Amino acid sequence: MIHTNYKIANPKKNPHKIDARLLYNNDTAQVLHLTIKSGESLKPHITPVDVFFYILEGNPTIHVGEEELQVSKDELIESPADIMHYISNKSDKPARLLVVKAPKPTKKSKLL
């Protein structure tokens, strides 16, 4: 059994400059825990694999293509491969979410 706790996982350097912690990483999938503070945002980017976001806490806004939706705890949003997406937090409280990429990307995401 492998046990991982996001609180002790090391933050991963990223171009978005947010708290991102890698929780799971193998050929079939990659899982990251993100904490997005009030006023923070990921940069718009395109990921070469399918992605979904599961909201653990807060009310971030998910942007996929031309669509945008403010979401809340226990919601799941899908973003297909090769579509621009990003997450922003316009609320006054931090947002925490899981980002699942499947399969694990073999190419880097393209920042826009």
DATAUR-V844889 format. One record per run of one state. SS is the DSSP state (H for helix, E for strand, C for the rest). FROM is the first residue (numbers start at 1). LEN is the number of residues. If there is no record, write none. Layout:
((SS	FROM	LEN) (SS	FROM	LEN))
This chain:
((C	1	10) (E	11	1) (C	12	7) (E	19	8) (C	27	2) (E	29	8) (C	37	4) (E	41	1) (C	42	3) (E	45	2) (C	47	3) (E	50	8) (C	58	3) (E	61	4) (C	65	2) (E	67	4) (C	71	5) (E	76	4) (C	80	4) (E	84	5) (C	89	6) (E	95	8) (C	103	7) (E	110	2) (C	112	1))
